Structures are given as C-alpha cells and as structure tokens.
Amino acid sequence: MKRAFVTLLKIAIYFFCLSASFLLAYNVKYNFLIPGEFQKSMWITIGWCVILKIVLLIAIGEFKGIFSYFRLPDLFKIIVCLSTFSIFLLIGRYFSWFYWIPNHDILFSDLLFSILFIFFFRTSLRIINTSFLQAGEATHRDLTKVAIIGTNEIASQIVSQLKSESIAHMQPVVVLDDQEKYYGRTLHGVPVAGKPELLTDFAHKHAIDAVIFISGNLSRKRLIECAELAKSLQLKIFNVPSLNDFLDGRAFVTQLRPLEVEDFLKRDPIGLDIEACEREIQGQVVCVTGAGGSIGSELSLQIAQKHPKTLVLIDHSEYNLFKIQQTLLRKGYGCEPVLLNIAQQEALRACLEKFRPDSIFHAAAYKHVPLLETQALVAVQNNLLGTGWLACYASELRVRKFVLISTDKAVRPVNNMGATKRICEMFCKALQQKPGNQTLFMAVRFGNVLGSAGSVLPIFKEQIANGGPVTVTHPDMTRFFMTIPEAVSLILEAFCFSEPGKTYVLDMGQPVKILDLAKQMIRLSGVPDVPIVFTGIRPGEKIHEELSCDSQKIVPTSHPLVNAFQEDSSYVTSMRPIQDYLCEIQTLKTNADALRFIRTLLPKFKEQSNGV
C-alpha cells in the first residue's frame, strides 16, 4: 500500500512539472499574454500531451527506481523519452496540421523546460537525501574511516559515493598515492596527502580503520608492500576490480571486496586487438566445448560479447551448462546449449551437422592430475576420444578454425593428463597435414589459472579457514599462474592468427613458488599461527612446469604475450590415420592397456626425457 502511494505521488509531481513546462512554453511564445482564442486549445493540449508523456515514462520504468539516486544515465533516459515524444508531435503536425498539436516553438520550449524541471526535482531530492536524511542517519552509527590508495577514475567514483551514500558505512579521510603531482590537492574534498607510507601516521593520529586499494594504480611489488604495511597496522583491507568490471554495475561501492592473494598475481592489463577478434567472430557460428567449465564459461562470455551469429555451448554437465546459459541470458546474450559428452561419436556428429560451426574452441577435458594418474583408461577415453572425433569431424565438415585448449603439462609429459593433452596436439597436427584438409588447427598452451576448478588457491583458503594445516607438496615447487579472463583473452588473440598447425604458448610471467603463495595467503587471512605441512610430491607432478621443451624454438608473434612453438613435426609422417587410433581406443579395457596405447605415440612417456 505504501509503495503504491509513493508511486502515485511521484506521478503526481511529474504531472505538475510537465504541465508547468507546457504552460510556461505557451507563455514564452506569446510573451505571457496568451490570446483568448488559444486558451481552450492550450488546456486540451496540455492535458493529453502530459498524460501521454506520463504513460511513456511509466513504460521506460522511470517510476520504479529509487528517486534519491539520480545519475547521468537516468537523465539521459528521460531526455531520450521526452525528445522522442516531441519529434513524433512535430511529424504529426507536419503531415496533418492537427489543431491540438502546438507549433514547433512551443514544442521545443516545452522539451527544454520539461527536462529542466524534472532535473531540478530529482537533483533537489538527492541533495536533500544526502545532506539531511543520510547525515541524520550517520550520527546514529559509527562510520569506518578509510584511506584510499590510488588516484584515478575509480578512486574518484569511490570517494564520491562514500561521501554521498550510506551504503558502505565508510568515511573517506585521506587519499594516498605515489604520484607527487597530486600532493596538496583534493579529491571531492578529501586531501591527497602523500605516499602510502603515511598510513602509519593516519592510523595512529586519525584512527583509520581500513584501506581501499584502487586497481591499476600499483605494481604487484608495490601492492604487496602496501598491503603488508596495512596488515602490520591491523587495518581492514579492501580492493576494487578493474575499470571494465567496475563500470559494469551502478552501485560501485557494493563491489568493494577484501584484498586477496589473486590480486598480487595479476599482471598489468593486456592490450588486445579487439577489432581483429570481432572480425573473426561477428556473424559466425561458434562452438565451445566444455562450455560450463572454468575456461569454457569465460570463453563463452567473451565470445558472446563479440556478437557471433550463433553460439553453441556443449558440456556433459547439466548443472554447469545451465549456469553458463543463465549467465549469458542475464547479460543479454543468446546461446544454443547442448547437453552432450563429446566422446559419444554419433551424437557429436549429429550436433555438428545441425549447427555447422565456423569455429570450434575445444576446452572439454578431464584435467585433475592426481585423479587421472590412477585412471589412465578414463583419461584416454575422455580426452583422446572426444578430441579425436571432434577434430576429425571439424576437418570433414570444413570448419574454418579449430582451437585446442592445451596445457603446460603437455611439455615432456610425466602424467596421464599431460600425455593425453600432448597426443591431442599431435592429432591436430596430423589432421592439419592431411591431404584435402581445409580447417586451420591450432593449439594454445598455458599453465594454472586462478580460480579454476581444482586450483590450489581455493584449497588453501579452505584449509586456512579451518585453522590449518596448509598442505604444500614440496618447498621448492613452482607454478605459472594467470587469471581466467587474462588466459581467455590471449586465447582469442591467438585465434586471430592464420598460421596453420601452430602451437601457441602464452607468456605466463614468472613462476610462483607455492610455499610463498601459502605464506602470503596466511598473512592476508589474519589468522595467526596457521601451520604449513609438506606432504611430498603427488604421483604425476613435477617440481617445475615448463611451457616448451626448448626455449630456442619459441618465436614471437605480433602480440608480446603470445609466442609460437616451432616444433619438428616429422613424426606426423609415421602416424596412422587418426580414425585408426580412435577405433583402437574404443577396444581398450584396462589402465595397463591405456598406458600401452599412450606409449605407441609417446615411447618415452614417464621417463621425463621426452623431447616433445
């Protein structure tokens, strides 16, 4: 009942504003001396025009929002709505000379006054809400005093909202930055005092409770230094996402989150050739296998943003496929979800013949190293059968491009997962050189991705939350790390290349010591005295991963973070037709059979000296 009353009150105020704007427009037209013969038609015009305007504003949802929050997108929506109405009236008058449509002078004046009146009303309401109502609320609660580290557009938005909205219960006290040119200035009235090292003074003298780090302002090394300082002062630490993620929502302050170890592993934003990616994808039928997985779901999202004609999503997990479908729908993108295990030969062929994809991104695979190490048969049947039939049908149906998502574990493989991925690369290479093939096959190798299923970071978080111990396999173990969006962006960059049969290697940066990662997560958690226990290297694991077996064979491409691996592919001439291998896989019965099959293609498998 109260909500309906508030909506009616809003409509009544708008009715008054819009009526006043029309009345003022008439008076301006006739110098505030409206002739008697026009007064009757004026009131009729005001009546039906204002009612239609209200109907249009209701249609665009103007009265559903919270009126005390008024921003430029809201004003723009109102301007478009009222301008469209005025244009239709002008067109109607031009073609019909309808008596009750005012002339263009009155229509233009009315449009201007309508926008000004509504803007004045909405802005005044926000000022009253900010200055009086929220100020009154603030006196009845404690605000968290925060320091902002960094000065850029995100910092400006954060400071502005923290000062004007009660949503986060925070009060910005000072802005700190390494750039001296900002010292002595203010950001929305908050002083830019100096370097982040001043946190110590502000924590003691001004009772700072928390720190907000602004993404993109600090290098990884500097971020770690500042975070360590904040932790030593027992301050709460928050971070905001990248600018693109930040601008996705309107309630910016609600996107604040605790600083996590992933933030220290991120690199500077990658420069991508967006136009080239869009040219390759826009208007095409694109298929993603394993679409519900960690990499597959991000691939699906980034591909959808480039406007394919049809996006076909294949996954054998009903839940994961449903999740990515709903994510795309919420963001306004359509897709064709297909619940399918790609190792099912006939069903896979029927799917590809139905949709006839122009490009395929193959991200479906079993990838958990320790699990697959005791189940070689499962690894071979899933990873090799699925990839083999998919690649064969892609060539047969003349799919334009086929991208195999591979792994650093395919280099000198010592585990079943890496071996199957290496053979998948070999299958693609063989099909590339098959006479009559018109499909461009490529493979993209990269290491661990942050936040993927089975990643070490969620395991460490759970262990820390339970009080430990944190289990590390070996004190010297290192891994390459990359964020999922970063890895997918580079996959799409490699997709734009046109060299057939290439294996591309993503620049993963410097390897990270897992022990250092565990220590950093424990420090950030604020949980004291969490023990670290070394459990020993698990079956199939290496102490150090590598992205190629020979650095001399790595050559640069047009993108600084994507390299190509120049391998000797003479082994292809000794390979049988791929279909023969796939039929042989279907006859395998035991893990021992599967291992013998792997060694037919990788004779030195598990001797750690295979130079592939």
Secondary structure, 3 states (H helix, E strand, C coil): CHHHHHHHHHHHHHHHHHHHHHHHHHHHHCCCCCCHHHHHHHHHHHHHHHHHHHHHHHHCCCCCCCCCCCCHHHHHHHHHHHHHHHHHHHHHHHHHCCCCCCCHHHHHHHHHHHHHHHHHHHHHHHHHHHHHHHHHHHCCCCCEEEEEECCCHHHHHHHHHHHHCCCCCEEEEEEECCCHHHCCCEECCEEEEECHHHHHHHHHHCCCCEEEECCCCCCHHHHHHHHHHHHHCCCEEEECCCHHHHCCCCCHHHHCEECCHHHHHCCCCCCCCHHHHHHHHCCCEEEEECCCCHHHHHHHHHHHCCCCCEEEEEECCHHHHHHHHHHHHHCCCCCEEEECCCCCHHHHHHHHHHHCCCEEEECCCCCCHHHHHCCHHHHHHHHHHHHHHHHHHHHHCCCCEEEEECCHHHCCCCCHHHHHHHHHHHHHHHHHCCCCCCCEEEEEECCEEECCCCCHHHHHHHHHHCCCCEEECCCCCEECEEEHHHHHHHHHHHHCCCCCCEEEEECCCCCEEHHHHHHHHHHHHCCCCCCEEECCCCCCCCCECCCCCCHHHEEECCCCCEEEECCCCHHHHHCCCHHHHHHHHCCCCCHHHHHHHHHHHCCCCCCCCCCC
